[in-house]
Amino acid sequence: MSTRAIVRTICAFISITSLLWIVSLSTHASGSYASTPPPNVKEVVKKWRIAYYEGGPYDNYHHSLIAMVNGLMELGWIEKNEIPKRMDTRTLWLWLSENAKSKFLSFTPDAYYSADWVQENREVMSAAILHRLNQQKDIDLVFAMGTWAGQDLANDLHNIPTFVISTTDPIRSGIIKSAEDSGFDHIFARVSPRRYERQIRVFHDAIQFRRLGVAYEDSEVGRAYTALETIEKVAAEDNFEIIRCHTLSDIPDNQKAVRSVLDCVDYLSRNSDALYITEQGGVNNQSIANIVEIANKHNIPTFSQLGSEQVKYGILMSMSKPDYKPLGVFLASNLGQVFNGARPRDLMQLYEEEPNISINLKTAEKIGLYLHAEWLAAADEIYRAIEVPH
């Protein structure tokens, strides 16, 4: 196990990311459009009416929405105000509709849509939104949270500016054409094309596993959430085997989703050398302690696709500590350009988080993994205990 290899891998990806960032800036910067409001309020042509659509409740959607609104406050599109904590997105949207003061935009109170992870609801919701966009014409921009929402609105069935946010892989899930081009004039989707490849390579360099266990819902969306094609690509190049187990994810019965994940974690812990804990409905604060307990009982190293938040709760390691503030500023800056006249398609979609390493020493101790001093030195975030999720 070589910590130097980890550091080399990270540095290489930082270099690649920086190059992509520069290329993307030069290609897509819409220089004639500012990100901040016009200095003369009289120049404001209209007040943008915003709608919200999600496939179902998910913590990342909540955090991304708050970060984006805070970013809009920082840029001056909304008057600064403290957003209350511990609200679900529906309650938060109603709060924004009543309390977000702005001369430039409004959060339409009856334009909150959630399919609650029910396919039948999704069909009804997407049809209702498209009808509203095309017939009522009382919405000027849509926040589309997650893969379901992005897939339903990234098409030629409407022409309302739509920001697709918090998707695992908007390219492989068919939402956008590429990182450089959404494929639709009215569509923007934040994309991080090498995030998951970087994760798998660092995990493999650290543990040198031969069999990687991956639990995921065996559907088009489930495979996209898991970044399965990326895992398969790295497995072929680095010569390790993928041990698969299928779960239930986008379903209204969360307990059933949790049970499917725990069953898969148990199976994979007995048949793999390491586990990649992916983002899905059954992996949450209610299940993470049980996931850690099962994996640790079998002395299996674990890596969180989500980020270091789960390392705090006992997952061995992860990367890209969630930092929603810069993401919010990035999204708000692009929104500001649209408010000032830019086409969503012309915006820079590429956004890569700073690649950090996070490890849990208590978990390493429990599974009997010796940590070299060089590895500890490479970590940006170290936890010395396994916390209990709230």
Buried (B, 14 or more C-beta within 10 A) or exposed (E): BBBEBBBEBBEEBBEEBEEBBEEBEEEBEBEEBBBBBEEEEEEEEEEBBBBBBBBBBBBBBBBBBBBBBBBBBBBBBBEEBEBEEEBEBBEBBBBBBEBBEBEBBBBBEEBBBBBBBBEEBBEEBBEEBBEBBEEEEEBBBBBBBBBBBBBBBBBEEBEBBBBBBBBBBBBBBBBBBEBBBBBBEBBBBBBBBBBBBBBBBBBBBBBBBEBBBBBBBBEEBBBBBBBBBBBEBBBEEBEBEBBBBEBBBBBBEBEBBBBBBBBBBBBBBEEBBBBBBBBBBBBBEEBBBBBBBBBBEBEBBBBBBBBBBBBBBBBBBBBBBBBBEEBBBBBBBBBBBBBBEBBBBBBBBBBBBEBBBBBBBBBBEBBEBEBEEEBBEBBBBEBEEBEEBE
